[in-house]
């Protein structure tokens, strides 16, 4: 696939990382879609340290092309009052590094990101983009795998994603 289909950078939260691993089995799709993938220190801890038995922790830890800072980001108090530490770190990192795109699945986190003039995608948006650019043949088995591994997707959202993917 030509490089012009890649976006420059994205900052990613924990739940999309786990969802993508649950659906696809790895994080290679992020590497195909973005020149730079950043997962803040706080989010890395959430995935690997705080939840060392969490699904996907070993896969995430083994990926060496993701930028994983080795220290906490200084988070503005307002963000910490509104969000959990991981989502706040994603937004703060994007602001600090002048990155326009964040990957957050949580509704409140997405709202706060929009209020900070950031563009938003989520795990399902990543899948749709991957399908559009022909990195994925079909999204339905990916969604089914996510659900089978405990990722909650409403029936309405499931159907809408399949429709947008041209699979309905």
C-alpha positions in Angstrom: 0.0 0.0 0.0 1.4 3.4 -0.9 2.7 5.6 2.0 0.3 8.4 1.2 -2.4 6.2 2.8 -0.6 6.4 6.1 -1.4 9.1 8.7 1.5 10.8 10.4 0.8 10.1 14.1 -1.7 8.8 16.6 -1.8 8.6 20.4 -3.6 5.4 21.6 -5.4 4.5 24.9 -5.5 1.1 26.5 -8.9 -0.2 25.5 -8.3 0.1 21.7 -5.0 -1.7 22.1 -6.7 -4.6 23.9 -9.7 -4.6 21.5 -7.4 -4.7 18.4 -5.4 -7.6 19.9 -8.7 -9.4 20.8 -10.0 -9.0 17.2 -6.9 -9.4 15.1 -4.3 -11.0 17.4 -1.7 -8.3 17.0 -1.2 -4.6 16.5 0.3 -4.7 13.0 -2.6 -2.8 11.5 -1.6 0.3 13.5 1.9 0.1 12.1 0.4 0.0 8.6 -1.9 2.9 9.1 0.4 5.4 11.0 3.9 6.6 10.8 4.1 7.0 14.5 2.1 5.3 17.2 2.5 6.6 20.8 1.2 5.0 23.9 1.8 7.2 27.0 3.7 5.8 30.0 0.5 5.8 32.1 -1.3 3.7 29.4 1.6 1.3 29.1 1.4 0.8 32.9 -2.3 0.2 32.7 -1.8 -2.5 30.1 1.3 -4.3 31.3 2.1 -3.4 35.0 -1.2 -2.8 36.7 -2.9 -5.7 34.9 -0.1 -8.1 34.1 -2.6 -10.8 33.6 -4.7 -8.6 31.3 -5.4 -10.1 27.9 -3.0 -8.7 25.3 -0.3 -7.5 27.8 2.4 -9.8 26.5 1.7 -9.0 22.8 1.7 -5.2 23.6 4.9 -5.5 25.6 6.7 -7.3 22.7 5.9 -4.7 20.1 9.0 -2.5 19.5 7.8 0.0 16.9 5.3 1.7 19.3 6.7 4.7 21.0 6.4 4.0 24.7 7.8 6.9 26.8 9.5 5.9 30.0 8.0 8.6 32.3 4.7 10.1 33.2 3.4 13.1 31.3 2.5 16.1 33.4 -1.2 16.2 33.1 -3.3 19.3 33.5 -5.5 19.1 36.7 -8.7 19.6 34.7 -8.1 16.6 32.6 -7.4 14.5 35.7 -10.6 15.7 37.2 -12.6 14.6 34.2 -10.9 11.4 33.1 -9.0 8.4 34.3 -5.2 8.8 34.2 -4.8 6.9 30.9 -7.3 8.9 28.9 -6.0 12.1 30.4 -2.4 11.1 29.4 -3.5 10.3 25.9 -5.0 13.8 25.4 -2.2 15.6 27.2 0.4 13.8 25.1 -1.4 14.7 21.9 -1.6 18.3 23.0 2.1 18.4 24.1 3.4 16.8 20.9 1.0 18.7 18.6 -0.6 15.4 17.4 -4.1 15.9 16.1 -5.4 12.3 16.3 -6.2 10.2 19.4 -7.6 6.7 19.6 -10.0 6.5 22.6 -13.1 4.2 22.8 -14.6 5.7 26.0 -17.4 8.3 25.3 -16.4 10.8 28.0 -12.8 10.6 26.8 -13.8 11.2 23.2 -15.9 14.3 24.3 -13.0 15.8 26.2 -10.7 15.1 23.3 -13.1 17.0 21.0 -13.2 19.9 23.4 -9.4 20.0 23.1 -9.7 20.3 19.3 -8.4 16.8 18.7 -9.6 14.4 16.0 -10.9 11.1 17.4 -11.0 7.5 16.3 -11.5 4.3 18.2 -10.8 0.6 17.8 -13.7 0.2 15.3 -12.6 3.3 13.4 -9.1 1.8 13.0 -10.8 -1.4 11.6 -12.9 0.5 9.2 -9.9 2.5 7.9 -7.9 -0.8 7.6 -10.7 -2.3 5.5 -11.0 0.8 3.3 -7.3 0.6 2.6 -7.5 -3.1 2.0 -5.4 -4.3 4.9 -8.4 -6.2 6.2 -10.6 -8.5 3.9 -13.5 -8.6 6.3 -14.4 -6.9 9.6 -17.2 -9.3 10.7 -14.8 -12.0 11.9 -12.7 -9.4 13.7 -15.8 -8.0 15.5 -16.9 -11.5 16.4 -13.5 -12.3 17.8 -13.5 -9.1 19.9 -16.9 -10.0 21.3 -15.9 -13.6 22.0 -12.9 -12.2 24.0 -15.1 -9.9 26.2 -15.0 -6.6 24.2 -18.5 -5.1 24.5 -20.0 -3.8 21.2 -23.7 -2.9 21.1 -25.8 -4.7 18.5 -26.6 -1.3 16.9 -22.9 -0.4 16.6 -22.0 -3.9 15.4 -24.6 -3.5 12.6 -23.5 0.1 11.7 -19.8 -0.9 11.5 -20.7 -3.8 9.2 -22.9 -1.5 7.1 -20.1 1.1 6.8 -17.6 -1.7 5.9 -19.9 -2.8 3.1 -20.6 -6.1 4.7 -24.4 -5.6 5.1 
